[in-house]
Amino acid sequence: MALTFLIVLNVICIFICYFVAKIRGAKTLKWAIWGAILGPLALPFVCFAKPEPIIDSSS
């Protein structure tokens, strides 16, 4: 029962990290992986994630 709860909590954290990173303009895959590794500990970090700079390749 406890293992099921931890797995569900981890999956929820992955989705939350993904969507928060998407809203903030950060790399979504990177933050989804951090959410999988750290679980709930990644949530405060993703809230302060900086947007990725846009690289202009036309010059």
Backbone as ProteinMPNN parsed JSONL, in Angstrom:
{"seq_chain_A": "MALTFLIVLNVICIFICYFVAKIRGAKTLKWAIWGAILGPLALPFVCFAKPEPIIDSSS", "coords_chain_A": {"N_chain_A": [[0.817, -1.195, 0.0], [1.903, 1.257, 0.837], [3.979, 1.537, -0.994], [2.588, 1.769, -3.386], [1.326, 4.217, -2.968], [3.581, 5.92, -2.907], [4.551, 5.629, -5.523], [2.402, 6.643, -7.029], [2.393, 9.265, -6.052], [4.884, 10.112, -7.014], [4.469, 9.998, -9.798], [2.495, 11.941, -10.057], [3.998, 14.179, -9.31], [5.787, 14.271, -11.441], [4.114, 15.039, -13.579], [3.213, 17.534, -12.605], [5.646, 18.978, -12.439], [6.326, 18.964, -15.15], [4.221, 20.485, -16.351], [4.402, 22.939, -14.979], [6.967, 23.74, -15.73], [6.504, 24.011, -18.464], [4.704, 26.162, -18.518], [6.349, 28.159, -17.456], [8.268, 28.339, -19.403], [10.544, 26.802, -19.408], [12.808, 23.978, -19.919], [10.928, 21.236, -20.591], [11.253, 18.403, -20.611], [13.591, 18.045, -19.125], [12.777, 18.941, -16.58], [10.717, 17.163, -16.064], [12.142, 14.814, -15.77], [13.697, 15.502, -13.526], [11.592, 15.716, -11.739], [10.863, 13.036, -11.616], [13.114, 11.928, -10.45], [13.563, 13.354, -8.016], [11.047, 13.659, -6.947], [8.585, 15.052, -4.819], [10.378, 16.956, -3.882], [11.365, 18.345, -6.051], [9.521, 20.215, -6.792], [9.612, 22.911, -5.562], [11.919, 23.824, -6.825], [11.365, 23.823, -9.566], [9.543, 25.842, -9.67], [11.077, 28.103, -9.584], [12.426, 28.021, -11.942], [14.223, 29.228, -14.72], [13.27, 30.791, -17.795], [14.107, 29.299, -20.95], [16.564, 30.666, -23.102], [15.86, 32.135, -26.304], [17.29, 31.113, -29.225], [18.584, 32.734, -31.931], [18.974, 31.738, -35.114], [19.283, 32.913, -37.547], [21.244, 34.739, -38.105]], "CA_chain_A": [[0.0, 0.0, 0.0], [2.763, 2.433, 0.917], [4.727, 1.637, -2.245], [1.65, 2.281, -4.384], [1.174, 5.642, -2.689], [4.796, 6.621, -3.323], [4.611, 5.629, -6.994], [1.381, 7.593, -7.499], [2.893, 10.594, -5.701], [5.975, 10.412, -7.924], [3.887, 10.263, -11.122], [1.845, 13.252, -9.966], [5.066, 15.189, -9.307], [6.316, 14.358, -12.802], [3.188, 15.85, -14.365], [3.227, 18.91, -12.105], [6.909, 19.591, -12.88], [6.239, 19.154, -16.599], [3.319, 21.584, -16.696], [4.95, 24.192, -14.446], [8.082, 24.105, -16.613], [5.931, 24.453, -19.732], [4.154, 27.501, -18.295], [7.453, 29.093, -17.222], [9.133, 28.39, -20.574], [11.772, 26.042, -19.165], [12.853, 22.689, -20.619], [9.941, 20.36, -19.958], [11.789, 17.06, -20.405], [14.551, 18.112, -18.016], [12.065, 19.054, -15.315], [9.976, 15.911, -15.837], [13.131, 13.863, -15.249], [13.986, 15.906, -12.153], [10.426, 15.34, -10.951], [10.912, 11.596, -11.404], [14.228, 11.604, -9.557], [13.434, 13.972, -6.698], [9.67, 13.607, -6.457], [8.063, 16.331, -4.326], [11.457, 17.921, -3.641], [11.633, 19.102, -7.271], [8.486, 21.234, -7.019], [10.065, 24.284, -5.327], [12.961, 24.193, -7.775], [10.771, 24.108, -10.87], [8.848, 27.134, -9.568], [12.065, 29.156, -9.819], [13.143, 27.725, -13.185], [14.298, 30.356, -15.65], [12.931, 30.435, -19.182], [15.237, 29.04, -21.841], [16.723, 31.744, -24.095], [15.566, 31.817, -27.693], [18.503, 31.254, -30.037], [18.274, 33.18, -33.272], [19.953, 31.129, -36.013], [19.227, 33.565, -38.857], [22.411, 35.62, -38.337]], "C_chain_A": [[0.863, 1.262, 0.0], [3.55, 2.628, -0.38], [3.844, 2.187, -3.356], [1.456, 3.775, -4.208], [2.389, 6.43, -3.164], [4.927, 6.686, -4.841], [3.611, 6.621, -7.567], [1.826, 9.019, -7.215], [4.003, 11.024, -6.656], [5.448, 10.742, -9.318], [3.192, 11.614, -11.127], [2.885, 14.361, -9.997], [5.689, 15.353, -10.685], [5.419, 15.26, -13.646], [3.17, 17.304, -13.907], [4.492, 19.631, -12.562], [6.877, 19.881, -14.373], [5.402, 20.385, -16.93], [3.797, 22.925, -16.153], [6.116, 24.658, -15.314], [7.562, 24.608, -17.954], [5.374, 25.87, -19.61], [5.27, 28.527, -18.151], [8.414, 29.197, -18.397], [10.455, 27.677, -20.387], [11.715, 24.728, -19.949], [11.968, 21.685, -19.893], [10.494, 18.967, -19.684], [12.752, 17.027, -19.225], [13.817, 18.145, -16.675], [11.193, 17.853, -15.031], [10.92, 14.849, -15.266], [13.496, 14.213, -13.811], [12.817, 15.578, -11.23], [10.402, 13.856, -10.661], [11.995, 11.227, -10.402], [13.975, 12.098, -8.134], [12.029, 13.904, -6.111], [9.21, 14.98, -5.989], [9.139, 17.378, -4.059], [11.766, 18.766, -4.866], [10.65, 20.25, -7.468], [8.939, 22.656, -6.689], [11.104, 24.752, -6.349], [12.371, 24.557, -9.135], [10.008, 25.439, -10.836], [9.797, 28.302, -9.816], [12.868, 28.929, -11.094], [13.091, 28.932, -14.113], [13.892, 29.901, -17.042], [14.199, 30.224, -20.011], [15.348, 30.183, -22.848], [16.428, 31.248, -25.515], [16.817, 32.109, -28.51], [18.096, 31.598, -31.446], [19.344, 32.654, -34.225], [19.974, 31.796, -37.378], [20.454, 34.432, -39.124], [23.662, 34.864, -38.644]], "O_chain_A": [[0.594, 2.212, -0.736], [3.763, 3.76, -0.813], [4.3, 2.985, -4.175], [1.425, 4.52, -5.188], [2.239, 7.497, -3.76], [5.371, 7.7, -5.381], [3.937, 7.364, -8.493], [1.652, 9.897, -8.061], [4.052, 12.185, -7.063], [5.937, 11.677, -9.953], [3.293, 12.356, -12.103], [2.673, 15.385, -10.647], [6.079, 16.459, -11.059], [5.91, 16.146, -14.347], [3.118, 18.211, -14.737], [4.423, 20.771, -13.021], [7.35, 20.928, -14.813], [5.832, 21.235, -17.709], [3.613, 23.951, -16.809], [6.235, 25.849, -15.601], [8.129, 25.542, -18.522], [5.558, 26.687, -20.513], [5.159, 29.641, -18.662], [9.292, 30.06, -18.393], [11.398, 27.925, -21.139], [10.699, 24.408, -20.565], [12.219, 21.329, -18.742], [10.228, 18.403, -18.623], [12.73, 16.094, -18.422], [14.204, 17.445, -15.74], [10.945, 17.541, -13.867], [10.537, 14.079, -14.385], [13.597, 13.324, -12.965], [13.021, 15.206, -10.075], [9.971, 13.443, -9.585], [11.814, 10.315, -9.595], [14.15, 11.355, -7.168], [11.85, 14.075, -4.905], [9.42, 15.972, -6.686], [8.838, 18.571, -4.015], [12.382, 19.824, -4.728], [10.927, 21.168, -8.24], [8.668, 23.557, -7.484], [11.159, 25.932, -6.694], [12.833, 25.498, -9.781], [9.849, 26.087, -11.871], [9.357, 29.379, -10.219], [13.889, 29.584, -11.302], [12.05, 29.571, -14.269], [14.141, 28.758, -17.424], [15.218, 30.881, -19.8], [14.336, 30.624, -23.392], [16.709, 30.102, -25.866], [17.337, 33.224, -28.485], [17.354, 30.855, -32.089], [20.498, 33.077, -34.152], [20.627, 31.289, -38.29], [20.683, 34.825, -40.268], [24.712, 35.469, -38.859]]}, "name": "protein", "num_of_chains": 1, "seq": "MALTFLIVLNVICIFICYFVAKIRGAKTLKWAIWGAILGPLALPFVCFAKPEPIIDSSS"}
